[in-house]
């Protein structure tokens, strides 16, 4: 593991973050959220087997679909052109991947994964769908035909996060506990690089991250990763060609990171953790701009 010695700027003061809007309706844990392109609506999926669409201006639910999957729904995504809506889920014995053509109201099931599908991503041209699963594989599908076009990519661990590069030629795959990061070549279907961190036997929920991975504008990879701790409490930037670390890591969380988001311009990074904090960082300087303690209403 290589890293530069650039030091981050001093940390920001901790603040209390209180929700200004509370959207209620799900009966179990919410697994994934997806904003529509106009930013006015949001879709949520849950272990209660439902998908709900919310109006963020009126602060209310506008649509509900029940029993979308036979088991809990774990991931949701919508294509940039609004044509496709994808949900994924399943259990330890079966993966469920369902693709809806919104205007035609046609739902297709993509079959292949043998265990729960935990993560999905859509290519920049809205042509390909990537899926990652507990069966230790990632797969690429044609959204138009529903056919498997690449894979299965055999990962070394349960897949927890997946992301196309900006040109859709590479695929970043991170394990569910942030200890195995891989880069695959989509065209050749071969493994470019793999970095392995602190391996741990077992499946303690305190170690499971499922935090998304991101490609930066510099074509590096951001991922919550575990090199030497019992959980992925730190975010690293990786050189995609070598998977060596770049610059100073984003440190400060005391429990596993379960959410990561990178702004569209690549200037801001947000992280959420089991330590009940959300942190906002300046990406280039690594400066911690704000740290919020989340107080949920009861």
C-alpha positions as CSV (number, residue, x, y, z in Angstrom):
1,X,0.0,0.0,0.0
2,X,1.5,3.3,-1.1
3,X,0.4,6.8,-0.1
4,X,1.6,10.4,-0.3
5,X,2.3,12.3,2.9
6,X,-0.1,15.2,2.3
7,X,-1.8,16.1,5.5
8,X,-5.5,17.0,5.7
9,X,-6.6,20.4,7.0
10,X,-7.9,20.7,10.6
11,X,-11.2,19.1,11.3
12,X,-14.5,21.0,11.5
13,X,-16.6,21.2,14.7
14,X,-19.2,18.6,15.3
15,X,-22.8,19.7,14.9
16,X,-26.2,18.1,15.5
17,X,-28.1,17.2,12.3
18,X,-31.9,17.0,12.8
19,X,-34.1,15.9,9.9
20,X,-36.3,18.6,8.4
21,X,-38.4,16.1,6.5
22,X,-39.4,12.6,7.6
23,X,-40.9,10.2,5.0
24,X,-42.7,7.3,6.7
25,X,-44.2,4.1,5.3
26,X,-41.7,1.4,5.2
27,X,-42.1,-1.4,7.8
28,X,-38.5,-2.7,7.8
29,X,-35.0,-1.5,7.1
30,X,-34.5,0.7,4.0
31,X,-31.7,-0.8,1.9
32,X,-31.3,1.7,-1.0
33,X,-32.3,5.1,-2.3
34,X,-32.3,6.6,-5.8
35,X,-33.0,10.2,-6.9
36,X,-34.7,10.8,-10.2
37,X,-32.9,13.0,-12.7
38,X,-34.9,16.1,-11.9
39,X,-34.1,15.8,-8.2
40,X,-37.8,16.3,-7.2
41,X,-38.6,12.6,-6.6
42,X,-36.9,9.8,-4.8
43,X,-37.3,6.0,-4.9
44,X,-36.7,3.8,-1.8
45,X,-36.6,0.0,-1.5
46,X,-36.9,-2.0,1.7
47,X,-36.7,-5.4,3.2
48,X,-40.5,-5.2,3.5
49,X,-40.5,-6.2,-0.2
50,X,-41.8,-2.7,-1.3
51,X,-40.7,0.0,-3.6
52,X,-41.9,3.5,-2.8
53,X,-41.7,6.7,-4.9
54,X,-41.7,10.0,-3.0
55,X,-42.5,13.6,-3.9
56,X,-39.7,15.6,-2.2
57,X,-41.5,18.9,-2.7
58,X,-44.8,17.8,-1.3
59,X,-43.1,15.5,1.2
60,X,-45.4,12.6,0.6
61,X,-45.5,9.2,-1.0
62,X,-46.9,9.2,-4.5
63,X,-46.6,5.5,-5.5
64,X,-46.1,2.1,-3.9
65,X,-45.3,-1.2,-5.4
66,X,-45.7,-4.2,-3.1
67,X,-44.0,-7.6,-3.3
68,X,-41.6,-6.4,-6.0
69,X,-39.3,-9.3,-5.0
70,X,-40.3,-12.5,-3.3
71,X,-37.8,-11.6,-0.6
72,X,-36.4,-8.2,0.5
73,X,-35.5,-5.6,-2.0
74,X,-31.8,-4.6,-1.7
75,X,-31.0,-2.2,-4.5
76,X,-32.7,0.3,-6.9
77,X,-31.6,2.3,-9.9
78,X,-33.2,4.3,-12.7
79,X,-31.5,5.0,-16.0
80,X,-30.5,8.5,-16.9
81,X,-33.0,8.7,-19.8
82,X,-35.9,7.6,-17.5
83,X,-36.6,4.5,-19.6
84,X,-35.6,1.8,-17.2
85,X,-36.3,1.2,-13.5
86,X,-34.3,-1.7,-11.9
87,X,-34.8,-3.5,-8.6
88,X,-32.7,-6.2,-7.1
89,X,-32.9,-8.5,-4.1
90,X,-33.4,-12.1,-3.1
91,X,-32.1,-14.4,-0.3
92,X,-29.4,-16.9,0.4
93,X,-30.8,-19.3,-2.2
94,X,-31.9,-17.1,-5.1
95,X,-31.1,-13.7,-6.6
96,X,-33.9,-11.5,-8.1
97,X,-33.2,-8.9,-10.7
98,X,-36.2,-7.1,-12.3
99,X,-36.1,-4.5,-15.0
100,X,-39.1,-2.4,-15.8
101,X,-39.6,-0.4,-19.0
102,X,-41.4,2.5,-17.5
103,X,-43.5,3.8,-20.4
104,X,-44.5,0.3,-21.6
105,X,-45.0,-1.0,-18.1
106,X,-43.2,-4.2,-19.0
107,X,-41.3,-6.1,-16.3
108,X,-38.6,-8.6,-17.2
109,X,-36.6,-10.8,-14.8
110,X,-32.9,-11.3,-15.5
111,X,-32.0,-14.8,-14.3
112,X,-28.5,-16.0,-13.3
113,X,-27.4,-15.1,-9.8
114,X,-27.8,-17.9,-7.2
115,X,-27.8,-15.7,-4.1
116,X,-29.1,-12.3,-3.1
117,X,-28.2,-9.4,-5.4
118,X,-26.8,-6.6,-3.3
119,X,-25.8,-3.9,-5.7
120,X,-26.5,-2.7,-9.3
121,X,-25.2,0.0,-11.6
122,X,-26.1,1.3,-15.1
123,X,-23.6,2.3,-17.7
124,X,-23.3,5.9,-18.9
125,X,-25.1,5.2,-22.2
126,X,-28.0,3.4,-20.4
127,X,-27.2,0.2,-22.4
128,X,-25.7,-2.1,-19.8
129,X,-26.7,-3.2,-16.3
130,X,-24.1,-4.5,-13.8
131,X,-25.1,-6.6,-10.8
132,X,-23.2,-7.9,-7.9
133,X,-24.3,-10.8,-5.6
134,X,-23.7,-12.9,-2.6
135,X,-22.7,-15.7,-5.0
136,X,-19.3,-14.0,-5.4
137,X,-20.0,-12.9,-8.9
138,X,-20.6,-9.7,-10.9
139,X,-22.6,-9.9,-14.2
140,X,-23.3,-7.5,-17.1
141,X,-26.6,-7.5,-18.9
142,X,-28.1,-5.9,-21.9
143,X,-31.1,-3.7,-20.8
144,X,-32.7,-4.1,-24.2
145,X,-32.5,-7.8,-24.6
146,X,-32.1,-9.0,-21.0
147,X,-29.2,-11.3,-22.1
148,X,-26.0,-11.8,-20.2
149,X,-23.3,-10.0,-22.2
150,X,-20.3,-10.4,-19.9
151,X,-19.4,-12.5,-16.9
152,X,-19.9,-14.0,-14.5
153,X,-16.8,-12.2,-13.1
154,X,-15.7,-14.5,-10.3
155,X,-14.9,-12.3,-7.3
156,X,-12.9,-13.4,-4.3
157,X,-15.7,-12.4,-1.8
158,X,-19.4,-11.6,-1.4
159,X,-19.9,-8.6,-3.7
160,X,-21.2,-5.5,-1.8
161,X,-20.6,-2.6,-4.3
162,X,-20.2,-2.2,-8.0
163,X,-19.5,0.7,-10.4
164,X,-18.8,1.3,-14.1
165,X,-16.0,3.6,-14.9
166,X,-17.0,6.8,-16.7
167,X,-16.4,5.3,-20.2
168,X,-17.9,1.9,-19.1
169,X,-14.8,0.0,-20.0
170,X,-13.9,-0.9,-16.5
171,X,-15.8,-2.3,-13.5
172,X,-14.9,-1.7,-9.9
173,X,-16.1,-4.3,-7.4
174,X,-15.8,-4.1,-3.7
175,X,-16.6,-6.8,-1.1
176,X,-19.5,-6.4,1.4
177,X,-17.0,-5.9,4.2
178,X,-14.6,-3.6,2.3
179,X,-11.6,-6.0,2.3
180,X,-11.4,-7.1,-1.4
181,X,-11.3,-4.4,-4.2
182,X,-11.1,-5.5,-7.8
183,X,-11.0,-3.8,-11.2
184,X,-12.3,-5.8,-14.2
185,X,-11.9,-5.1,-17.9
186,X,-15.4,-5.2,-19.4
187,X,-14.3,-6.1,-23.0
188,X,-11.8,-8.8,-22.2
189,X,-13.7,-10.0,-19.1
190,X,-10.4,-10.3,-17.3
191,X,-9.3,-9.2,-13.8
192,X,-6.9,-6.2,-14.1
193,X,-6.0,-5.7,-10.4
194,X,-7.0,-6.9,-7.0
195,X,-6.1,-5.5,-3.5
196,X,-6.9,-7.5,-0.4
197,X,-7.1,-6.0,3.0
198,X,-7.8,-7.3,6.5
199,X,-9.5,-10.7,5.9
200,X,-12.0,-11.7,8.6
201,X,-13.8,-15.0,9.0
202,X,-17.5,-14.5,9.8
203,X,-20.3,-12.1,8.9
204,X,-20.7,-9.8,11.9
205,X,-23.2,-7.0,11.0
206,X,-20.8,-4.6,12.7
207,X,-18.3,-5.2,9.9
208,X,-20.7,-5.2,6.8
209,X,-20.4,-2.0,4.9
210,X,-22.1,-2.3,1.4
211,X,-20.9,1.3,0.9
212,X,-20.9,2.4,-2.8
213,X,-17.7,2.8,-4.7
214,X,-17.0,5.7,-7.0
215,X,-14.8,6.6,-9.9
216,X,-13.5,10.1,-9.6
217,X,-13.0,12.6,-12.5
218,X,-9.3,11.6,-12.4
219,X,-10.3,7.9,-13.0
220,X,-9.2,6.9,-9.5
221,X,-11.5,4.8,-7.3
222,X,-13.0,5.8,-3.9
223,X,-13.9,3.0,-1.6
224,X,-14.5,2.3,2.1
225,X,-11.8,-0.3,2.8
226,X,-10.3,-2.3,5.6
227,X,-6.5,-2.7,5.6
228,X,-5.8,-3.3,9.3
229,X,-8.9,-2.7,11.4
230,X,-11.9,-4.9,12.3
231,X,-14.2,-2.8,10.0
232,X,-14.0,-0.5,7.1
233,X,-13.9,2.8,9.0
234,X,-11.7,4.7,6.4
235,X,-12.2,5.8,2.8
236,X,-9.2,5.5,0.5
237,X,-8.5,6.8,-3.0
238,X,-7.0,4.1,-5.3
239,X,-5.1,4.4,-8.5
240,X,-7.3,2.3,-10.8
241,X,-4.3,0.9,-12.8
242,X,-2.4,-0.3,-9.8
243,X,-4.8,-0.2,-6.8
244,X,-2.2,1.5,-4.8
245,X,-3.6,4.2,-2.5
246,X,-3.3,7.8,-3.5
247,X,-3.0,10.7,-1.1
248,X,-4.2,10.9,2.5
249,X,-7.1,8.7,3.4
250,X,-10.4,10.1,4.8
251,X,-10.2,9.1,8.5
252,X,-12.3,9.9,11.5
253,X,-15.2,7.5,11.7
254,X,-15.1,5.1,14.6
255,X,-17.4,2.4,13.3
256,X,-18.0,0.8,9.9
257,X,-18.9,3.2,7.0
258,X,-22.2,2.3,5.4
259,X,-22.7,5.2,3.0
260,X,-20.5,7.2,0.6
261,X,-21.5,9.8,-1.9
262,X,-19.4,11.9,-4.3
263,X,-20.7,15.2,-5.7
264,X,-21.3,15.4,-9.5
265,X,-18.3,17.8,-9.9
266,X,-16.1,15.6,-7.7
267,X,-15.4,18.3,-5.3
268,X,-17.2,17.0,-2.2
269,X,-17.4,13.7,-0.5
270,X,-20.0,12.6,2.1
271,X,-19.7,9.6,4.4
272,X,-22.1,8.0,6.8
273,X,-21.2,5.6,9.6
274,X,-22.5,3.3,12.3
275,X,-21.0,5.8,14.7
276,X,-24.2,8.0,14.0
277,X,-22.3,10.7,12.2
278,X,-22.3,12.1,8.7
279,X,-19.1,13.7,7.5
280,X,-18.6,16.1,4.6
281,X,-15.1,16.4,3.1
282,X,-13.4,18.6,0.5
283,X,-12.1,15.9,-1.8
284,X,-8.8,17.5,-3.0
285,X,-7.6,18.9,0.3
286,X,-9.1,16.1,2.4
287,X,-10.4,18.8,4.8
288,X,-13.3,17.8,7.0
289,X,-15.8,20.6,6.3
290,X,-18.6,19.4,8.7
291,X,-19.4,16.5,11.0
292,X,-23.0,16.0,11.9
293,X,-24.3,13.8,14.7
294,X,-27.6,12.3,13.5
295,X,-30.5,12.5,15.9
296,X,-33.5,10.6,14.5
297,X,-37.0,11.4,15.7
298,X,-38.7,8.9,17.9
